[in-house]
Amino acid sequence: MSTPCAGSLLASRTLRSPLWRAAASAPMRVSFAGGGSDLPGVARQDGGRVVGAAIDLRVRVVVEPFDRGWVRMELASRGRGREQPGGGAEATEATEGAEATEASAPRVLTRRRGDPPRDDLAFRLIEATLAAAGVGDGVALRVEAETSPGAGLGGSASAAVAALFALRASVGEVASPEELSREAVAIERERLGNACGAQDQVFAAFGGLLDLAFDARGCSGVRPLAIGSPELVPALSAGLLLVDTAVRRVSGDVLDRVDAGAAREAKGELVAAAGEVARGFEIGSLALVLSGMRRGAAAKVRLSEAASAIAVSMEQRLDGLGVEVLRMCGAGGGGHILVWAPPERHARLLDALGPCVVRRPPLGAPGVRREPA
């Protein structure tokens, strides 16, 4: 089944106030192969393809009525990271796990309805989402995330999709996953001017394990992965580790430094790797899935050696411990590193990783959904 979700839904809306309290959550994601081929400049040539899964790390958004004439925004996360030094690849070691898991104090911004959005990077996405939904008077919006921003798992897209869902629900509207993913992409590309891909928003809206097609406008097709064996997904999930580098970065800044020529050269391998992974799922072959993931990891290094420097350093550190797949998540440059190894090798890996925070979220989480308010 193919479900197009390309194109913009941004349009002028009458400024509204929430009628009641509404809450929603959306999952983050991990790509198995093809990430990078969904970028507009790359997908323009012969299309892109990404195979991956929504994961059970969620962003929750609560919208409720507030004092008329005012807008209140709050951001809260359970973890924090350190900024990437110079925005480059100088940071090659993970920081202490305690730093990555310590809950940070919520950030709050309150402004008058007619005030221009504050020049604050942390609130730009929420400001743009409020504007896109047309809910901007007498509204309070709180974002609660299980990781801090810049973690490489698509958290900003999850926040946008969950916020759009909750804002619409607060005024009695319902939106389809196609509409939510389209509008979330348009918010980042058109309102914020980010040269981002379009996979994160689709995983956040649809959930599950997906095979996605892309063109220059965005996601042009969504298909649930065909899975040939009921044992495959549990076996893949059992070996998967997401290692938090504690380095946080803005994905758009990382992508801006990717060489266009290198991206075009790597694109064919990225798409081929995604096809290999999809075929492995289809015939129920874990070995073929892992082979495609390794192929995709090598293509990501060619796409940007600088963005993959932390992963390359970790691969050298874990050499000889039986790691079968290791690569940066998302745009790279920080965030999380995907590691796959047979579960019996995990104890030695965890010892070698030391204080790094390691997450093992289940694969195939449901997409955006209403939560108890």
C-alpha positions in Angstrom: 0.0 0.0 0.0 1.3 3.5 -0.9 0.1 6.6 1.0 1.5 9.8 -0.4 2.3 12.5 2.2 4.2 15.1 0.2 3.3 18.7 -0.1 2.5 21.6 2.2 -0.6 22.2 4.2 0.4 25.5 5.6 -2.2 28.2 5.2 -3.4 31.2 7.1 -5.7 30.4 10.0 -7.9 32.5 12.2 -6.3 32.9 15.6 -8.1 30.6 18.1 -8.1 29.6 21.8 -8.3 26.0 23.1 -11.8 24.9 24.1 -10.5 22.3 26.5 -7.5 20.4 27.7 -6.0 17.9 25.2 -2.9 15.7 25.4 -1.1 13.6 22.7 2.1 11.7 22.3 4.2 10.6 19.3 7.1 8.1 19.0 10.7 8.8 18.1 12.4 6.6 15.4 15.4 4.7 14.4 16.4 4.1 10.8 17.8 0.8 9.7 19.1 2.0 6.4 18.5 4.8 3.8 18.7 7.8 6.2 20.1 10.8 4.2 18.4 9.8 1.0 15.2 11.6 2.2 16.9 15.0 2.1 15.3 17.2 -0.6 18.4 17.8 -2.6 19.3 14.1 -2.6 15.8 12.6 -3.1 15.3 14.9 -6.1 17.4 12.6 -8.2 15.6 9.3 -8.7 14.0 9.4 -5.3 15.0 8.2 -1.8 14.1 5.3 0.4 14.3 4.8 4.2 13.5 1.6 6.1 13.1 1.9 9.9 10.9 1.7 12.9 9.1 4.0 15.4 10.5 3.2 18.9 8.9 3.3 22.3 10.5 6.6 23.3 7.7 9.2 23.1 7.2 13.0 23.2 4.1 14.0 25.1 2.4 17.4 24.5 -0.3 18.9 26.7 -2.4 21.8 25.5 -4.9 23.7 27.7 -6.7 27.0 28.0 -4.8 29.8 29.6 -5.4 33.5 30.4 -6.8 35.3 27.3 -4.2 37.5 25.6 -1.3 35.3 26.7 0.7 32.4 25.4 2.6 30.1 27.7 5.1 27.4 26.5 7.0 24.9 28.6 9.7 22.4 27.6 10.7 19.6 30.0 13.0 16.6 29.3 14.3 13.8 31.5 17.8 14.1 30.2 20.3 16.7 29.1 23.4 16.6 27.1 26.4 18.8 26.4 26.7 20.9 23.3 28.9 19.7 20.5 32.2 21.6 20.6 32.2 24.0 17.7 29.4 22.1 16.1 32.0 19.8 14.6 33.5 16.4 15.1 35.9 17.2 17.8 33.8 15.4 20.4 34.8 11.8 20.1 34.0 10.4 23.5 30.8 10.0 25.3 30.3 12.1 28.5 29.4 10.6 31.8 26.1 8.8 32.0 25.0 10.8 35.0 25.1 14.0 32.9 23.0 12.4 30.2 20.2 11.2 32.5 19.9 14.0 35.0 16.6 15.7 34.7 16.9 19.3 33.7 14.6 22.1 35.0 11.7 22.9 32.6 12.2 26.0 30.4 9.2 28.3 30.4 8.4 31.2 28.1 5.3 33.4 28.6 4.5 36.2 26.2 1.5 38.4 25.1 -0.6 37.2 22.3 0.5 39.9 19.9 4.2 39.8 20.7 6.5 38.5 18.0 8.1 35.1 18.7 11.1 35.3 20.9 14.5 34.7 19.3 15.1 31.6 21.4 16.2 28.4 19.5 14.6 26.1 22.1 11.1 27.5 21.4 11.2 28.2 17.6 9.6 24.9 16.7 6.8 25.3 19.1 6.2 28.9 18.1 6.0 27.7 14.4 3.6 24.9 15.4 1.3 27.2 17.2 1.3 29.5 14.1 0.6 26.6 11.8 -2.3 25.4 13.9 -3.7 28.9 14.4 -4.1 28.3 18.2 -2.3 31.3 19.7 -4.5 33.1 22.2 -5.1 32.0 25.8 -3.1 28.8 25.3 -0.6 26.9 27.4 1.5 24.2 25.8 3.8 21.8 27.6 6.3 19.4 25.8 7.6 16.5 27.8 10.4 14.4 26.2 12.2 11.3 27.4 15.5 12.6 25.9 16.9 16.1 25.6 16.8 17.9 22.2 19.4 16.9 19.6 19.4 13.2 20.5 19.4 12.0 16.9 16.1 10.1 17.2 13.7 12.5 15.6 12.5 14.1 18.8 11.7 17.5 17.3 9.5 16.0 14.6 7.8 13.9 17.3 7.1 17.1 19.3 5.7 18.9 16.2 3.4 16.0 15.3 2.2 15.5 18.9 1.7 19.3 19.3 -0.3 19.6 16.0 -2.5 16.6 17.1 -3.1 18.1 20.6 -3.7 21.6 19.3 -6.3 20.4 16.8 -7.9 18.2 19.4 -8.2 21.2 21.8 -10.4 23.0 19.3 -12.4 19.9 18.2 -10.5 19.0 15.1 -9.1 15.7 13.9 -6.2 15.2 11.5 -5.0 12.1 9.6 -1.4 10.9 9.9 -0.9 12.0 6.3 -2.0 15.6 7.2 0.1 15.7 10.4 3.3 14.5 8.8 2.9 16.8 5.8 2.2 19.8 8.0 5.1 19.0 10.4 7.5 18.8 7.4 6.2 22.1 6.1 6.7 23.7 9.5 10.4 22.8 9.5 11.1 23.5 5.9 8.9 26.5 5.1 8.5 28.3 8.5 11.9 27.5 10.0 13.9 27.2 6.8 15.5 23.9 7.8 16.9 21.7 5.0 15.6 18.6 6.8 14.6 15.2 5.6 11.0 14.0 5.9 11.3 10.5 7.6 11.0 11.6 11.2 7.6 13.2 10.8 6.2 10.1 9.1 7.4 7.7 11.7 6.0 10.0 14.4 2.6 10.2 12.7 2.2 6.6 11.5 4.3 4.5 13.9 5.2 0.9 13.3 7.9 -0.6 11.0 7.9 1.3 7.7 9.3 1.3 4.2 9.2 4.9 3.0 9.7 6.5 -0.5 10.8 10.1 -1.0 11.0 12.7 -3.8 12.0 16.4 -3.7 8.8 17.5 -2.0 8.9 14.9 0.8 7.5 11.5 1.5 5.8 10.1 -1.5 4.8 6.7 -0.2 4.3 4.9 3.1 4.2 1.1 3.3 4.3 -1.1 6.4 7.2 -3.5 6.2 6.4 -7.0 5.0 7.7 -9.3 7.7 8.3 -12.9 6.6 9.0 -14.4 10.0 7.4 -13.7 13.4 10.8 -14.3 15.1 12.6 -11.6 13.1 11.5 -8.4 14.8 12.0 -9.8 18.4 15.5 -11.1 17.4 16.4 -7.7 15.8 15.1 -5.8 18.8 16.9 -8.1 21.3 20.3 -7.2 19.8 19.7 -3.5 19.4 21.4 -0.9 21.7 21.1 2.9 21.4 24.1 4.4 23.0 23.7 8.0 24.1 26.9 10.0 23.3 25.5 12.9 25.5 26.6 15.2 22.7 23.7 17.4 21.5 23.6 19.2 18.2 21.1 20.8 15.8 20.6 18.4 12.9 20.1 21.2 10.4 23.6 22.6 11.3 25.1 19.1 10.7 23.3 18.7 7.4 24.3 22.2 6.2 27.9 20.9 6.3 27.3 17.8 4.2 29.0 18.1 0.8 26.5 18.0 -2.1 28.8 15.8 -4.2 29.4 13.3 -1.4 25.6 13.1 -0.8 25.0 12.3 -4.5 27.7 9.7 -4.5 26.4 8.0 -1.3 22.7 8.2 -2.3 22.8 5.0 -4.5 24.3 3.0 -1.7 21.9 4.4 0.9 18.9 3.4 -1.3 20.3 0.0 -2.1 21.0 -0.6 1.6 17.4 0.2 2.4 16.2 -2.2 -0.3 18.4 -5.0 1.1 17.0 -4.4 4.6 13.5 -4.5 3.3 14.2 -7.7 1.4 15.6 -9.2 4.6 12.4 -8.4 6.5 10.3 -9.8 3.6 12.0 -13.2 3.6 12.5 -13.3 7.3 16.3 -13.2 7.2 18.0 -11.5 10.1 21.4 -12.0 8.4 20.2 -10.0 5.3 18.7 -7.3 7.5 22.1 -6.9 9.3 24.0 -7.0 6.0 21.9 -4.1 4.7 22.3 -2.2 7.9 26.1 -2.6 7.6 26.0 -1.4 4.0 24.0 1.6 5.0 26.4 2.4 7.9 29.3 2.4 5.4 27.4 4.7 3.1 26.7 7.2 5.9 30.4 7.4 6.7 31.0 8.3 3.0 28.2 10.8 3.1 30.0 12.7 5.9 33.1 11.4 7.7 32.9 14.4 10.1 29.3 13.6 11.1 30.2 10.0 11.7 33.5 10.6 13.6 32.1 9.8 17.0 30.8 6.4 15.7 34.1 5.6 14.1 35.8 6.3 17.4 33.4 4.1 19.3 33.8 1.3 16.7 37.5 1.3 17.3 36.9 1.3 21.0 34.6 -1.8 20.8 36.8 -3.6 18.3 36.9 -7.4 19.0 33.7 -7.4 21.1 31.4 -8.8 18.5 29.6 -5.7 17.3 27.9 -6.5 13.9 26.4 -3.0 13.2 27.5 0.4 14.5 26.5 3.8 13.1 25.3 7.3 14.0 21.6 7.9 14.3 20.0 10.7 12.4 22.2 13.4 10.9 25.2 12.4 13.0 27.6 14.7 14.8 26.2 13.6 18.2 23.1 12.2 19.7 22.8 8.4 19.7 24.8 5.6 18.1 23.0 2.5 16.9 24.8 -0.7 17.9 23.7 -4.3 17.1 25.2 -7.4 18.6 23.9 -10.8 19.7 22.5 -10.4 23.2 25.1 -12.8 24.7 27.7 -10.2 23.8 26.0 -7.3 25.5 27.5 -7.7 28.9 31.0 -7.2 27.6 29.9 -4.3 25.4 28.2 -2.6 28.4 31.4 -3.0 30.4 33.4 -1.4 27.6 30.9 1.5 27.2 31.3 2.3 30.9 29.1 5.2 32.1 27.3 5.8 28.7 23.5 5.7 28.9 22.2 2.8 26.8 18.6 2.6 25.7 16.8 -0.5 24.5 13.3 0.6 23.4 11.0 -1.8 21.7 10.6 -1.5 17.9 7.3 -0.8 16.1 5.7 1.6 18.6 2.3 3.0 17.6 2.1 6.4 16.0 0.7 9.7 17.4 -2.2 9.1 19.7 -4.5 10.8 22.2 -3.4 10.5 25.8 -5.4 11.0 29.0 -5.5 14.7 29.7 
